[in-house]
């Protein structure tokens, strides 16, 4: 086993221990019945264009290289596992990693909308995380808004001389944080404070989320970097097909 492989195993072990140390909780995304019907319909309608574009993007990607379906499934599994580890924040929602930054970096935000929607639907139906009526709001925050920010940050920093792993870290971490900014916004407009209205409610939700979400975003950034390091070592050809790596970088990714 070369040094890169040993480092990958060590980092995976650290990531696994970090996840195992996170307290488990019967918490949710925005829970069933927590949003009024008007907002449920509104957020669901806003998701439709992204879902349509996502299907088109995935079909185009898989048509060019069918083997990428394995990478796409891995990205979905990564999002499912990370977003299922939840810490309650006593706001009608919860704090947790999203895992969607990796998919956004590799496949773009539209494809991530589909992956995130599938993850959230399964969690709502099988794990009681989130709700069916609030599915649109949860998709918009976790599967659309956050991934768009991750993708924009990755694209912007990719063109600079910033090291690739720092770019991946920032894209994943800041996309996670933005997800919760949007979630706080969704909750604030649905439940404005009696004293101070929307602004006071938004400040309260943002403050409560920040306590747990900022460290979780940092953890997600590191875990995403670890996964990318592993993919560069064992799936460099797929990363080249996706445009994440250039052909001249394949040897660098596979060897010390």
TIKE-226809 format. One record per residue: x negated, y, z of N, C-alpha, C in turn. Coordinates in steps of 0.2 Angstrom, whole numbers, plus 5000, padded with zeros to 4 digits. Example, Ala and Ser with C-alpha at 12.3 -4.5 7.8 and 13.67 -1.06 7.14 Angstrom:
<pts>
493449725039493849785039493449845039
493649895035493249955036493650005039
</pts>
This chain:
<pts>
499649945000500050005000499650065000
499650114995499250174995499550225000
499150275000499250325005499950365004
500150374998500750404997501350364999
501250294998501850245000501850245008
501250245011501250245019501550305021
501450365018501750425021502450425020
502750395014503450395013503750355018
503450295020503750245025503750285032
503250315033503250355040503750405040
503850445035504250505035505050475035
505150415032505750385032505950365039
505450335042505550315049505750375054
505350435053505550495057506250515055
506450515049507050535047507650495050
507450425050507950385053508050395060
507450405064507550415071507850485073
507750535068508150595069508850585069
509050545063509750535062510050495068
509750445070509950405076510050445082
509650495083509650535089510250585089
510550595083511150645083511750615086
512050645091512650615094513250605090
513450545090514050525086514650555089
515150575085515750605088516350595083
516950585086517550575081517750645079
517350675075517450745072517650745065
517850795062518050795055517850865052
517950865045517950925041518550965044
518751015040519351045042519950995042
520250985048520650935050521350935046
521650885046522350875043522850925047
523250965043523651005046523451075049
522751085049522451145052522551205047
522651195041522751245036523551255034
523751315033524451315030524551295023
525151265021525151245014524951285009
525051355010524851405005524051395003
523751395009522951385008522751325005
523151265007522951205005523051204997
523551234995523651234987523151274984
523051334987522551384984521851354983
521651324989520951294988520951234983
521451194983521451144979521451164971
521851214970521851244963521151274961
520851304966520151334964519651274962
519751214965519351164964519451134957
520051134954520151104948519651114942
519451174940519051194935518351154936
518151154942517451124944517451054943
518051024945518150944944518150924937
518450964933518550954925517850964922
517451014924516751024921516350964924
516450944930516050894933516150824929
516750804927516850744923516450754917
516450814914516150824907515350814908
515150844913514450844915514150774916
514550734920514350664921514350624915
514850634911514950594905514350614900
514150674900513550694895512950664898
512850664905512250644908512150564907
512650534908512650454907512550434900
512850474896512850454888512150464886
511750514889511050514887510550464890
510750444896510350384899510850354904
511050294902511550254906511250234913
510550224913510250204919510250254925
510450314923510450364928511050354933
511550314931512150294935511850274942
511350234942511050214949510850274953
510450324950510250384954510850424956
511350424952511950464954512350434960
512350364959512650324965512250334971
511650334971511150354977511350414980
511350464975511550534978512150544981
512650504979513350504982513250464989
512950414989512850374996512450415001
511950454998511550505003512050555006
512450585002512950635004513450605009
513650545007514150505012513850495019
513250475019512950455025512850515030
512550565026512350625030512950665033
513450665028514050705030514550675035
514350605036514750565041514550575048
513950605049513650615055513850685058
514250685063514550745065514550765072
514450835073514350855080514950905081
515450895085516050945086515751015088
516151065085516051135086516651165089
517151125091517751155094518051215090
518051205084518351265080518951245075
519151175075519551155070519151115065
518551125065518051085060517551055064
516951045061516351015065515751045061
515151025064514551035061514250975059
513950965053513650905051513250925045
512750885043512350895037512850875031
512650905025513150895020512850845015
512250845014511950795009512050805002
512350865000512550874993511950914990
511550944993510950974990510550934986
510450874987510050824983510350814976
511050804976511350794970511350854966
511450914969511450974966510850994962
510250974966509550984963509450944957
509750874957509550824952510050834946
510750844948511250834943511650904941
511550954945511851014945512451014949
512751074950513351084954513951054952
514051054945514751024943514750954944
514250914943514250844944514350834952
514050874955514050874963514750884965
515150924962515850924964516250864963
516150824958516450754958516150714963
515550704964515250664970515550684976
515450754978515750774984516450764985
516850764980517550754981517750684982
517350634979517450564981517250544988
516650574990516450564997516950595002
517250655001517750685005518350645005
518550614999519150574999519150515003
518550475002518450415006518450425013
518050485015518050495022518750515025
519150555022519750565024520250505025
520150465020520650405020520350345024
519750335025519450275028519150295035
518950355036518550375042518950425046
519450445044519850505047519450565048
518950575044518550635044518850685039
519150735041519550785037520250765036
520550785030521250775029521350775022
521950745020522150745013522450815011
522850845015523050915014522550965013
522050955017521451005017520850985013
520950935009520450905004520150965000
520651004997520451054992519951104996
520151125002519651175006519051145007
519051075009518351045011517951035004
518251014999517951004993517551074991
517951124991517751194989517151214993
517151205000516551225004515951175003
516051115004515551065004515251034997
515751034992515551004986515551054980
515651114981515651164976515251224978
515451264983515051324985514351304988
514251264992513551244995513151214989
513351174985512951144979512751204974
513251244973513051304969512451344971
512451354978511951394981511251354981
511351284982510751244982510451244975
510851244970510651234963510351304961
510651364963510351424961509651434964
509651424970508951434974508451384971
508651324969508151274966507851304959
508351324955508151354949507751414949
507951454954507551524955506851514957
506751464962506151454965505651404960
506051364956505651324952505251364947
505451414945505051464940504551494943
504451494950503851524953503351474955
502851494958502251454960502351424967
502951434970503151404976503051324976
502751284980502651214980503351184979
503451124975504051094974504451074980
504051044985504351024991504651074995
504351134995504651194999505251214995
505251214989505851234985506451184986
506251124987506851074988507051084995
506651095000506851105007507251165007
507151225004507551285005508151275001
508151244996508851234992509251194996
509051134999509551095003509751125009
509251165013509451195019509951255019
509751295014510151355013510851335010
510851285006511551265003511951235009
511651205013512051175019512351235023
511851285025512151345028512651375025
512651385018513151425015513851385015
513751315015514351275015514751295022
514451305027514751325033514951395034
514651445030514851505029515551505026
515651465020516251465017516851435021
516651375025517051345029517351395035
516851435037517051485042517551535039
517451555033517851605029518551575028
518551505026519251475025519651475032
519351455037519651455044519851525046
519451575044519651645047520251675043
520251665037520851685033521451655035
521451585037522051555039522251565046
521751585050521851595057521551655060
521751715057521451785060521651795067
521151825070521151835077521751885079
522051875085522651925086522351995088
521751995090521352055091520752065087
520852095081520252105077520352075070
520852035070521052005063520551955060
520451965053520051915050519351925052
519051985052518352005054518151975060
518551985065518451955072518451875072
518951845068518951775068518351745064
518151785059517551755055516951765059
516851815063516251825067516251765072
516851745075516851695080516751625077
517051615071516851545068516151545066
515851595063515151595061514651585067
514851615073514451615079514451545081
515051515082515051445085514751395080
514851405074514451355069513751355069
513451425070512751435070512351395075
512651385081512351355086512051285084
512451245081512251175079512051175071
512351215067512251215060511551235058
511251285061510551305059510051245060
510051215066509551155066509651105062
510351085061510551035056510351045049
510351115047510151125040509451115039
509051135044508351125044508151045044
508551005047508450935047508650905040
509150935037509350915031508850925026
508550985026508051005022507450955022
507250935028506650895028506850825026
507450795027507650735025507750735017
507950785014508050795007507350785004
506850825007506150815004505850745005
506050715010505750645011506050605005
506750605004507050564999506750584992
506650644991506350664984505650634983
505250634989504550604989504650534987
505050504990505150434988505350424981
505850464978506050454971505450474967
505050514968504450534964503950474964
503950434969503550374969503850314966
504450304966504750244964505250254958
505450314957505950324951505750384947
505150394946504850454942505150454935
505250404932505550404925506250434925
506650414930507350444930507250514932
506850534936506750614937506550644931
506150614927505950644921506550654916
506950604916507550604912508050664914
508050674920508450724923508150794922
507550794920507150864920506850884926
506950844932506650864938505850864938
505550814934504850814933504750814926
504150844924503950844917503550784916
503450764910503150704908502450704911
502050764911501350764913501350754920
501850764924501850754931502050684933
502150634929502350564931501750534934
501150544932500550504935500450534942
500550604942500450634949500950604954
501550594952502050574956501950504958
501650464954501650394956500950374959
500450414959499850394962499550454967
499050434970498850484975498450544971
</pts>
